Amino acid sequence: MANNNSLKRIRTWYGMNAIIEIRSRSFHRAGFGKLLIPHPPAVNWLLRFGLADKPYWQLSIAHEFAHFQTLPILLVYIFICVAWIIKIPEINLLKIGVVFFSIHAMAEILAEAHVRLNMNREYALFYRDISVFPRLIFWSIFTLISAAGWIVMLMSTQV
């Protein structure tokens, strides 16, 4: 992908204006207002592996925007996890770390599920001649990481 330096402003369903910038396959920024968080697009790299520039760009924008669209659901999920962690009698940094990574995994799962559901036809066309293996890796690993957080929470509170 050439240095596209595309900056998109998109309004979420709950009224916030999200800003997404895809500079290249190795640098993205996203946020609200002047708060743009730079990050390496590791998930997009895996999910979009093998795609041409245009589908990569479209799906990456959609994925970043999906993080904002699913934010209210993720906030409820985070609240539940934090409330559960607070109730664990013997909490430690390892358990907190596993739950933190499971929350991040859930954020990525929600975003990609949103992309898949809202771009169903385009998604299928973009991936028609692309190996399913990278997407299987994503869904498998991120589902396991998400489940690991719940396992930690459930096992830590059993009597």
C-alpha positions, 0 to 999 in steps of 0.5 A: 500500500502506498502511503495513503495517509487517509484520514476519515471522520465518521459519526458513530451511532451514539453521536461521537465523531470518530477519527481514523487514519490509515497511513500505511500497512504498518501505522494506524491512528484512531480516536475522538477529537484531538486524541488520536492513539497511534498503534501498529495494526497487528490484528489488521495485518493478520486478518488482511494478509494477502489482500490487495491495497484497496480491500486492505484499506477498506477493511482496515478503516471498517475495522477501526471504525467498528471499535468505536461502533462497538464501544458501548458493548465493550464498556459494559463488558469491561465493567463486568470484568472489573467488577468480577476482578474486584470480588476475587479474594486472592487477585494477583498481577498475573490474573489481572494481566490475563483478564486485561488481555482477554478484554483486548481480545474481546474488543478485537472480536467485536470489531471484526464481527461488526465488520463481517456482519456489516460488509458481508457481501464485500467481505466475501468478495475480498477474500474469495481467492485469499487463504482462510488460514490467517483468519482462522488463526485470528478467530481461534487465538482471540477466542482462546484468549478471551475465554482464558479471562473468563476461566481465570475469573470463574476459577478464582471465585469458586468455593 
